[in-house]
Amino acid sequence: MTPDFSEYFYLDSTVYSGLRWKKRNGRIAPGEKAGTLYKTKKYYIVQLFGEKYNCDDVIAKLKEKEKLAH
């Protein structure tokens, strides 16, 4: 089951991954940039609850939810 990304991330076009943390995740504080450049150096990933997610997929889900809210 995919988590509700809007609880943990928000969009920010000023960072390469396009995401910032909304909630604390371990040592990472709210407001810090989210995402790590994957080893292929072609895309960014975030890890949540031990699962890795492509940042582009997370952004698409956030935009979809934002569109549905309006």
Backbone bond lengths (Angstrom), bond angles and torsions (degrees), N, CA, C in turn:
res aa  C-N    CA-C-N  psi(-1)  N-CA   C-N-CA  omega(-1)  CA-C   N-CA-C  phi
1 M - - - 1.452 - - 1.530 109.50 -
2 T 1.303 116.09 130.42 1.464 121.87 -179.46 1.522 109.81 -79.31
3 P 1.335 117.11 132.50 1.467 119.04 179.06 1.532 111.61 -69.93
4 D 1.315 115.98 163.45 1.461 121.29 175.03 1.527 107.06 -79.60
5 F 1.332 116.00 98.12 1.457 121.37 -175.12 1.520 113.00 -60.70
6 S 1.335 117.51 -26.60 1.466 120.23 -178.22 1.529 112.02 -67.02
7 E 1.322 117.87 -16.86 1.465 121.08 175.73 1.530 111.48 -76.66
8 Y 1.330 117.05 -22.80 1.456 120.93 -171.90 1.521 115.12 -116.16
9 F 1.341 118.04 -22.97 1.460 121.55 -175.53 1.516 111.37 -131.22
10 Y 1.328 114.92 156.02 1.462 120.01 167.77 1.519 108.39 -137.06
11 L 1.320 115.57 156.58 1.465 121.62 -176.31 1.519 111.05 -75.83
12 D 1.332 115.39 140.36 1.464 121.40 175.91 1.525 107.98 -153.43
13 S 1.309 116.69 107.29 1.465 121.20 -176.65 1.532 112.95 -74.54
14 T 1.330 118.69 -3.15 1.463 120.51 -179.89 1.534 112.77 -84.80
15 V 1.339 117.87 -7.42 1.468 120.89 177.29 1.532 108.15 -113.97
16 Y 1.325 116.39 149.96 1.465 121.31 -174.63 1.524 113.72 -57.34
17 S 1.315 117.03 -39.99 1.461 119.46 -177.89 1.525 111.95 -74.60
18 G 1.338 116.89 -21.87 1.457 121.69 -178.55 1.519 114.22 85.99
19 L 1.361 116.44 4.89 1.463 120.72 -175.59 1.520 112.08 -132.25
20 R 1.326 114.52 149.22 1.464 122.54 169.84 1.520 108.34 -129.55
21 W 1.331 115.16 155.05 1.467 121.10 178.91 1.517 110.62 -76.33
22 K 1.312 116.08 135.90 1.460 122.38 176.06 1.524 110.26 -95.55
23 K 1.337 116.44 -34.47 1.462 123.02 -179.39 1.520 110.03 -119.00
24 R 1.304 115.05 159.35 1.461 120.32 174.77 1.521 109.15 -64.64
25 N 1.333 115.54 138.72 1.458 121.96 176.00 1.526 107.01 -134.69
26 G 1.313 115.12 92.74 1.467 118.84 -176.25 1.515 110.14 66.74
27 R 1.315 116.28 -121.55 1.473 121.53 -179.90 1.525 112.58 -83.41
28 I 1.325 117.20 -9.85 1.462 121.11 -175.98 1.526 109.80 -84.39
29 A 1.322 115.53 124.57 1.463 121.76 -176.96 1.526 111.32 -88.39
30 P 1.326 117.46 155.33 1.469 120.92 174.92 1.534 110.28 -56.38
31 G 1.332 115.67 139.51 1.461 120.93 179.33 1.520 113.61 95.01
32 E 1.326 118.06 -15.59 1.462 120.14 178.46 1.515 109.62 -74.26
33 K 1.340 115.63 151.37 1.464 118.49 179.19 1.519 109.66 -65.78
34 A 1.306 114.76 144.41 1.465 121.50 -178.76 1.520 108.61 -108.24
35 G 1.301 116.07 147.14 1.455 120.23 174.02 1.507 113.61 109.20
36 T 1.314 113.43 144.69 1.460 122.70 177.68 1.516 107.33 -129.26
37 L 1.327 115.46 138.64 1.459 119.50 177.52 1.519 108.40 -66.56
38 Y 1.320 116.90 121.43 1.463 121.69 -177.08 1.522 109.82 -66.99
39 K 1.314 117.27 158.08 1.465 122.10 -172.75 1.524 113.92 -58.39
40 T 1.316 117.91 -24.17 1.461 119.61 176.38 1.526 111.26 -77.16
41 K 1.352 115.42 -12.68 1.465 123.58 -179.61 1.526 112.67 60.37
42 K 1.341 114.78 29.95 1.457 119.50 178.47 1.518 112.34 -110.21
43 Y 1.332 117.09 -18.11 1.460 120.08 -179.74 1.522 110.60 -157.90
44 Y 1.332 114.99 163.52 1.466 122.10 179.53 1.518 109.86 -99.36
45 I 1.329 115.70 148.29 1.451 121.54 176.35 1.521 109.59 -128.06
46 V 1.320 116.08 156.11 1.461 122.82 169.97 1.522 106.99 -124.18
47 Q 1.309 115.18 153.11 1.459 119.95 177.58 1.515 108.58 -117.75
48 L 1.326 115.04 131.81 1.453 121.81 -178.36 1.518 107.69 -142.93
49 F 1.323 116.40 124.22 1.466 122.08 -178.68 1.529 112.21 55.69
50 G 1.326 116.31 37.15 1.459 121.14 177.32 1.516 114.97 80.35
51 E 1.318 117.62 -1.75 1.464 121.71 179.44 1.526 109.56 -106.43
52 K 1.326 116.55 144.06 1.458 121.66 177.68 1.521 109.62 -99.63
53 Y 1.338 115.49 137.13 1.455 121.93 -179.77 1.520 109.38 -130.21
54 N 1.314 115.96 139.22 1.454 121.60 176.05 1.532 107.80 -69.52
55 C 1.325 117.50 130.34 1.467 121.04 -178.42 1.521 112.00 -59.51
56 D 1.325 117.66 -35.08 1.468 119.89 178.37 1.528 110.91 -61.62
57 D 1.329 116.57 -38.07 1.466 120.44 178.33 1.528 110.93 -67.91
58 V 1.327 116.44 -40.07 1.461 120.94 179.08 1.532 109.72 -64.88
59 I 1.327 116.45 -43.40 1.468 121.04 178.88 1.524 110.39 -61.04
60 A 1.332 116.65 -43.26 1.466 120.45 179.28 1.527 110.68 -61.37
61 K 1.326 117.64 -42.40 1.469 121.28 178.65 1.526 110.85 -64.14
62 L 1.343 116.98 -41.79 1.463 120.36 179.59 1.526 111.28 -64.72
63 K 1.334 116.52 -42.06 1.469 120.21 179.36 1.526 110.88 -66.85
64 E 1.331 116.44 -38.39 1.463 120.63 177.87 1.529 110.83 -62.49
65 K 1.326 116.10 -44.90 1.459 120.24 179.74 1.533 110.33 -65.92
66 E 1.332 116.57 -38.86 1.461 121.49 179.04 1.533 110.07 -63.40
67 K 1.322 116.51 -41.02 1.469 121.64 -179.70 1.532 110.30 -66.00
68 L 1.327 116.97 -39.64 1.455 120.72 179.78 1.531 111.66 -68.20
69 A 1.327 116.69 -28.74 1.464 121.17 -178.14 1.533 111.78 -72.79
70 H 1.329 116.40 -22.34 1.473 119.89 -177.51 1.467 112.06 -92.01
